[in-house]
Amino acid sequence: MQEGAILITGGAGYIGSHTVRLLSSQRRKIVVLDNLVYGHRDAIIDDQVEFVKGEVGDKELLKELFSRHAFAAVVHFAAYAYVGESVQNPLKYYRNNTSEPLALLDTMQDFGCKVFVFSSTCATYGVPEVVPINENTVQSPINAYGRSKLMLEWILADCETAWGLRSACLRYFNASGCAEDGRIGEDHDPETHLIPRVLMALTGEAGPVEIFGTDYPTPDGTCIRDYIHVNDLATAHAKALDYLQTGGASLRVNLGTGKGVSVREIISAVEAVTGQSVPVIEGQRRAGDPAQLVADPSLASDILGWRAEHLDILQTVRSAWSWMNGPTKGRYSS
């Protein structure tokens, strides 16, 4: 592992804050850049981490930060991630997720920083014909969110050809869970992730859970997804950093458990953890929802030596429930 500070964009968000916490615990010097549109200042709990409020596309701010810190690497989380919104307002997503990072890459080139870990997504695959999904699956996204992420993957590859940037594109499946000690967690507004949404139905923060489709060709008729714990995602970023900083070649890998869990199974897990009955409404399918999205994570294992450790969905649900019942009740003050 090389010395030098690491710039983490979007580090006050859900996955970013868990990764910041892990990297900081490894005694790495971290600078977080976040505009706090969706992130939370309170999610940065280590006083040793420098926090800067600002935009990824602000060239003057970036120049000042790179001049002061001589960053050895960048970990890029900053993005909008609401699929439905991306369909209704695609330009917002192309501007923020694809265009704004160009200023960051420009600045990296100017300062000779050539290590980039990118928070990508399985949404770049679209609706796959074969499950589980490996990295040879055709990337054919069906919404602006997935396309905006895929475009940045392409840009990173072009930057490698042009000036030697090495990148790790980490394609997440369904991020889930919270820190086991309840100090940081998942706080989105609006909340669209299934596990916290089901828990919010129990706390009264939201109405009954709607199951979008009960007639899929799956064992219980509901959609199946691969729920990867946020701490496992954080570990993957740390391993990707070490890999690139010690000379590893660019890579694109899936991050998942390799195990699918249905919507009904998530609801059952919540009921088992909480001892409460979840109010449910059975609705129609949503357009574009594949029956199954499950990762083949073997390439990440082969290259990075990374495997998901949180394989018990009850453990994942329990960590989310602990966060929602902790001192902050699953909500940051900021």
N, C-alpha and C positions, 0 to 999 in steps of 0.2 A: 504493500500500500504506500503510495507516494504521499509526501507531506504537501501542505498547501490547503488553503481554504476551499470550501465547496459552496457554490451558490445554488440554493434550492428555491425555484420559483413555485408559487402556489403552496408553500410549505405550511401555511396556516389552515389548509383544507383538511379533509378527512384522512385520505391516505398520506398526504404530505406531512401532516403533523405527527403521525405515527412513525414515519420514516425519519423525520427530524429527530424525534426522541431517541430512536435506536442509534442513529449515526452520532449524535451528541454523546450518548452513553459510551460509544467506542472512542471517545476523546478526539473526535475530528472537529476541526474548526468550521462552524456552519454560519452562513449568512442567509437569512430567509427574505425573499422579496415577494410580497403579496399585496394586492390592492384591496383585500378584505371585502370584495363584492360578495363572495360566498364563504370565504375563510373567516377564522375567528382568532383575534389576537390572543385570547386566553388559551388557545390550543398550544401555544408555544410556552411550555412550562419550565424550560431550562434557562436560567438567567445567563448562562454562558453563550447562548445563541443570540446573535445580533439580528434584530428584526428591522426591516425597512419597508415602509408602506409606499408602494409605487407600482407603475405599470411595466410589464415586460417589454412594451414597445417604446419606452422612453429612452432614447439614445443617450441623452445627456446624463441621466441618472445612471444608466448602465456604464457609461464611460467613467464616471466618478467612482463607481463601485469596483470596477475592474482595475482602475489605476491604484486604488487603495489596498486591494486585497490580492491582486495577481492570482486569480482563481485557477486551481488545478483542474477543476471539473465543474460541470453544471448538471443538476438533476431537475428536469422540467416537468412539473405537475400542472402549472397554470393553464386552465382551460374551462370552457363551459361544457356541461355534460348532460343536459336534459334532451333526450332524443326527440320527444314530441315537440319541444320548443324549436329544435333545429329544423324540423319539417316546416313549421310555421314561419320561422325567421332565419332562413339559411345564411343570409349575409352576415348576421351577428356572429355566427359560428365560423364562417370563413375568415372574417376579420379578426376575431379574437384567437381562434385556435390555429390558424394557418398564417395569416398575414403578420400579426403582432410578433410572433417569435422570430421573424426575419431580422428584426432589429437586434435581438439577442444573438443570433448566429453571426450577423455582421460584426458585432462587438467582439465575440469570441475569436473570429478570424483576425480582427485588428490586433488583439492582444495575445494571439498564439495559443489560445486555450482549445484543445482538440479532443476533449472527452465529454460526451453528452449522453446522459441516461434519460430516456424518454418514456413518459407515462402514456402508452398507447392503449389499445382496446381490442377486444374480440369483435367489436362492431365493424372493424375493417373487413371482416369475412362476409358480412351480410347473412344470407340464408344458405348455410352449407348443405351440400347434397349428402355428405357422409359425416357421421359422428362416431367416435370423437374427432375433434378438429386438430390437425397438425399444421405445421408451418408451411407445408406444401399446398394446403387448401387454397383455392383461388380466392383472392381478396376482391369482393364485389359488394361494397357497402350499399345499403338501401336508404340511407338518410344522410343529411348534411353533417351530423356529428361524426359518423364513421368516415365519411369522405374527407372531412377536415383533418382528421387524425392520419388517415392514409396519405394525404398530400404531404403532410410534414414528414412522414416516413420517407417518401420519395425525395423530398428536399434534402434530408439528411444524407441519403445515398449520393446525391449529386454533389453535396459539399465534401464528401469523402473523396470523390474523384477529383474535385477542383483543388482542395487545399488540405486534404489529409485528416479531416474530422473523423473520429471513430465513435460510433454510437451503439447503444443498446436499446432497441425498441421492445418494451415489455408489454405484451398484449394481455391485459387483465381479462378475466372472466368476471363473475359477480362478486365484487368486494363486499365483505360482511364482517360483523363482529366489532369489538372494541377492545381497548386495553384492559387486561384482566384486573388491574387494580382500580379501574373506574375513574382514573384521573383525566383521561381524554377519550373521546368517542365520536360518534356519528351525529352531526347536527346540521341537517339540510332544511332549507325552507324554499320551496315545498319539499317534503320528503317523499321520494318515489321508490326507494329501495324497499324490498318486500319485508325483510325481518323487522326493521324499526317501524314500518307502517303497520304491521300486525300488532306489535307491542303497543303502538299508540292507540289502536282500537281498544286495548284493554285499559289504558290509563285515562281514556276519555278525551285525549288530544285529537282524535280523529274518529270518524264514523266507522261502521262495519267495513270489513275488508271485502273488496270485490274480487272474485276470481274470474279472470278474463278467459273464459273458455273452459269447458269441462268435457269436451268431446275430442280431445287430441289423441293420436295413436300412441298413448303412453299407458303404463299399468293402471293409473287411477284417473286418466282423462285430462290431467292438468299439465301445464308446461313444466319441463325439467331444465334446471340450470345448475351450473357448477359454482358453488359458493366458496370463495377463497378468502380465508381470514386476513384481515388487514395487517396483522403482525407478520404473517407469511409474506405478504407483498412487500413490507418494509425490509425484511431479510433479503428478499430477491434484489432490491435496489442496492443494498450494501454489497452483496456478492457481485452484482454487475459493475459497480464502481471499482471494486478491487480487481476484477477481471480486466477491465479496460485500462486502469491505471498501472497495471503490470504488463501492458503490452498486448492484451488480447485483441483479436480482430472484431470488427463490428458484428453484431448478431441481432436477430429478431426471434424472440421466443414467446411461447404461450405461458401464462401463469394461471394455473388452476389446480384443482385436486385430482382431476381425472375421474371424479365421482359425481353423478348427477343426483339432484334432490328435487322432488316435485313441489309445486305450490302447496298441495294438501299435506305433504310431509313437513314442510316448514310450519304450517299452522298446527299440526300435531305436536311438533317439537316445542313450539311456544306454549301450548297447553300443558305439556309434560313438565316444562321448566317452571311455569308460573302457577300451575294448579287451577287455572281459570279457563273458562270456555270462551273461545274467540267468536265474536259475532261476524257472520259471513253472508255475503250476497253472491249468488252465482250469476255471472253475466256472460255476454257474448265474447267471442274471440276479438282480439285487437288486430288490425291489419299489420302484417309484417312480423308477427310474433312466431318464430319457429317453434316447433314442438319440443326440440331438444337443442341445447347448446352446452356441450361438455368438452373440456380441453383434453388434448393429449400433451401432458407437460414433460414428456421424456427428454426433449431437446434441452430444456433448462437444466434438467438433472445431469445430462451428459456434459454440457459445456460449463455450467456454473456450479455444479455440485449442489443444486438447490432442489429441495422437495418440500411440499406443503406438510406441515406438522399438525395442523389443526384439522383433523379429518372427521371428528365427531360433531355433527351439526348441533347436538345438544350443548356441547361446550361453546360453540360459536354463539348460539342463542343466549346462553347463560351470561356470556360476557356483555352482550348488548343489553340484557335485562339489568345487569349490575350497574351499567352506566346510567340507564334510565331511572334507576332507584338510588343513585348516589347523591352526594351533596348538591350537585347542580341539576339533578333531575333530568339529565340528558340534554341540557341546554347551557351553552356558554353565555356569559353576561354581555359579551360584545356582539 
